[in-house]
């Protein structure tokens, strides 16, 4: 066990006063033999797991505030998303740096990404590790663009002011359009080339707000305020409903693609559902520590057979800490009914 510290008054002296203040760690990324830690103030540091010492800081200028990190396994690099004081912290800037350069202590060898894109708020950039894609949105001209995560080449663009939201799942993208009083237009695209696979209107209850619309392969999940959960198979439009008393709107989802199941998080509790609308299991003795159910505090193994989460101390878990416990929840086949593939 080692302890790393991103705060260094001497090294950080060149940074803006706000940035160099000690603050809590909000993100940790491990890439090969390097651990990256990002503080809430925007300082990002790289530490060697070989020497157990800090290698370097990734803030390239005194006014750079790093907002998020993404390890791109496609080309073994770290992508930082930052804002700058010189731009009033209003525009996102992306940079990629090879892990080998960071290991050498030369993070300046990286280069900027998506320089032609206007990523001012409410613009955004989203990294899709499953499909190997990057999605950007420019609010200036209401344009979405999809890039290849391997080499950052532009694949296609979507220019449509009526698109309200985009959801990504393996192989496809769901475009959610501006709703009418009684329906919401939806379009499903092939994520590789933007080809339209389906375009249809999903009927809604009038004057009821939409809590969420989620896409999981061929399954569409729609929930309105106070209404039943609807699970629509977009291949044959077969509809399954789950009573609103059984399924209440969660604060977050995690889809288990290998198991064809999904997790819901609500008020510190975790539940597992299948796409027939059945509650597979609820972890009654598993109370999450954070009330906002932030999925960043949940780790699921790549085989999706184990969940590790940070729980309240009164949960019956095996790994105790000062303020809580690290809970392990098995997701093996004997835990769930057989899954049809």
N, C-alpha and C positions, 0 to 999 in steps of 0.2 A: 504494500500500500504506500502511495506517495501523495504528497500534498503540493499542489501548484497554486501560484498566486499571480493573477494578471495585473495586480496593482504594484507599480514601481515608481515612486515619486521622482527618482532621478531620470529614468528612461522616459517617463511620460511628461516631463516638464515642458516639452515643446508643444504639447497638445493644448487645446482650448481649456480654460479652467473648468467648464462644465464637464468635459469629457474625461479629464484626468482625476475626477473625484472617485473615490472607492464606491463601488456599487455591486449589487448581487449578480451572480452568473445566471443568464437566462437561456443559454444554449451551449451544449457540448457536442462536438463532432469528433469521432475517431476515424482516422484514415491511415491504414497500415501502422507504421510505428510513430505516428504523430497524433497528439490530442490537441484540438482547437477549442478554446474557451472564449465565449463572447459575453461581455458584461452589459448590464442594462444601459450604461452610459455610452456604449458603442465602442469600447476598446476590445480588440480581438488579438489574442496571443496564441502562439504555437509552442507546444512543449514536446520534447523528445521522450518517448517511452524507453529508449535505450539508455540515455544519460540521466533521465529524470530531471532535466534542466530546461529552462525556457530557451527556445531557439531564437524567436524574434516576435515583434509585433507586426500585425498586418495593416495597421493604419498608415496609409502612404503619405498623408499630409496632416498638418495640425488640426484641420477642421473636418476631417473625415469621421463620420459616425457610422459604424458598421451596423446594419439592421438585422441581417440574417446570413446564414452559411449554408452551403450545399456541397456535399462531396460528390463529384461527378466520376463515378467508377468507370464510365466509358472511356475516358482518357486520363484517368488518375490525376485529377486536378481539383482544387478547391475554388468554388465560386463564392465571392463575397458580394452582397448587395448593400450599398451604402448611400447615405445622403451627405451633402456638404454644406458647411456654413456659408460658403461663398454663393450658394444658390438658395439661401434661406431654408435649407433642409427640405426643399419641396420636390426634388426630382430624384428618382432612384437611378443609381449608376451601378452597373455590374462589371466585375473583373474576374478573370480566370487566371489561376496561377498553378503551374505544375507542382505536384507534391515534391518532386526531386529538387526544385528550386527553393522551396520553403525549407526542406531538409538542410540545404546548404546555407540557409540564412540570408537568401537573396529574394525576398518576396517582390521586389521591384521589377523582377524579370517577367511578371505577369503582364497581361494586356487586356484592355477594355472590351466589353461585349455590347452588342446592340446599340452602338453609338448613334445610329440613325433614328432610333425610336424615342419618342417623347413619352417618358414615363413619369410625368408629373401627376400628383394625386388628382383624381382617383385612379390613375393608371397603375398597372401592376405587372409583375413578372412572376410566373409560376413554373417550377421545375417538376417534370413528370418522370420519375425514375423508372416506373413500370414500362412505359411506352418509349422511353428514351427521347422525350420531346420537351421543348420549352414553349410556354404560351405567354405572350406579352399582350398588353392592352394599352392603346394610346387613346386617352379620353379626348385629346385634341381633335381627332378626326374619326372617333368611334370605330377604330380598326383593331381587330385581333390578328395576331400573326403567330404562326407555328414554325419553330426552328428545330433542326436536328440537334440533339444533345451531344452527338459524337463530334461534329465539326462546326456546329452553330450556323449552318447554311439555312437560308429561308426556304421553307417548303411550300407554304401558301398563306394567303391572307383572307380574312373575313371582314368585309366592310358593311355593317348594317346597324343603324342607330336603334333598331327595334330589338336587338339582342340584349337581354337584361342580365344574363348569367350564362356561364359555360361550366359544365361538369365533365370530368374526364374519368374514364374507366378503361380497362384493358382493351385496346383495339378501336375504341370509339370515343366520340365526343357528343355530348348532349347540349344543344343550343336551346335555351329557354327564352322565349320572346315575351313581349309586353302582353299581358293578359287582357282579355275582354271581360265583360260582366259575367259571362257564362262559360268561358273556356280559356285555355292557354295554348298557344301554338308551340309545338316542340319539333325539333329537327335533330336527327341522329346522323352523324358524319363518320366516315372512315377516317381515323386519325392520321393514317399514313399519307393520304393525298387529298383529303377534304371532300371526297365524293359523298353525295347525299345518299344515305341508305334508307331513311324513312322520314316522312314529314306528315304530321297529323295534329289534330286539335284534341286536347284532353278536356272533357267536360268538368266544370267546377260548380260548387255550390255558390250561388250568388251572394255577394256582400260578406263573404267569409275570407279572411286573409289566408294566404298560403304559408304554412309553417315551414315546409321544405319540399323540394323535389330532388330526388337522388336517383342516379342510374347505376345499375350493377349488371353488367353484361346485357342480357335481353330483358331484365327486370327493371321496371320503373316504380319507384316508391313516391307516393304523393300523399301529403297530409295537410289538411286545412284545420283552422282553429275550431276545436270542439267537434270535429267530424272524425269518422273512422279512417284508419290508415288504409290506403288503396295500393295494392301490388298488381301492376299491370304487366303482362307478358306482351311485349311489343311485336312478337312474331305472329301471334294469333289473336291478340287483344283480349285474351282471357283475363278477367278481373277477379282478384281475391280481396276481401275486406276483413280488417281486424277491428273489433270494437274499440272505440275511443277510451272506454273504461279499462281495457286490457293494455292498449298501447298508447301511452301518453308521450307527447312530443319530447324527444331527448335533446340534450345540449350538444351532443357530438356522436358521430358514427365512426366505426372502424369496420371495413369490409374484409372478411377472411376469404380471399379468392380461392385458396386451395380447398377449403372446406365447404364452400358455397353457403356460408353463414355470415351474419353480421352482428357486431356488438353495438349496444346502445348505452349511453352514459347519461344519467339523470340524478341530480341531488346526491352525488357521491356513490351512487349504486351502479352496478354493471349487470347487463342482461344479454343473453345470446338468443337470436331469432333465426329461423330459416325462412326461405322465400315462399313457403306455403302459409306464412303468417302465424306459425306456431312458436310459442316461447320454448326454446330448447332447454334453457336453464337460467336461473338467477342466482347470484352468489350472495346469499342472505347474510353470511358471516364476513363479507368482504366490503368494508366501508372505506372508500377512497379518502385520502387525507385532504385533497384540495376540493373545495366545494364547486369550483367552476368546471370540474371534470376535464381539465386540459389534457388532450391526448398526447401531448409531449411528455407527460409523466407516465405514460404506458409504454412498455416494450413488449413486442410480440416477436418470437423467434421466426426465422425465415421459413421453417417448416410449419409454422402456425399451430404448434402443438403445446406452446407454453406462453403464458402471459406473466410478466413481472410488473407489479404496480406498487405505488407508495400508498400505504393504508393507515388508517387510524390504529392506535396502539391496542384497542380492545378487540381487534379482529384476531381470529385464531390462525395466525400465520407464524412462520418459523424464523424469520430474520428480523430481530428487534433492533431498533435504533432509538436515540434519545427521544425523538418526538413522534415516532410512528414505527410502522413495520413495512418491510418489503414483502408483499404478498405474492405467492406463486399459485397460479391457477392452471391446472392441467387441462389440455384440450385434446386428449387422445381419443381414439375411436371408441373406446369403451365408455367414454364420458358422454358421447353424443350418439344418437341413432345413426344407422348407416346412411351415407350420402350417395345419392344417385349422380352419376357423372355423364 
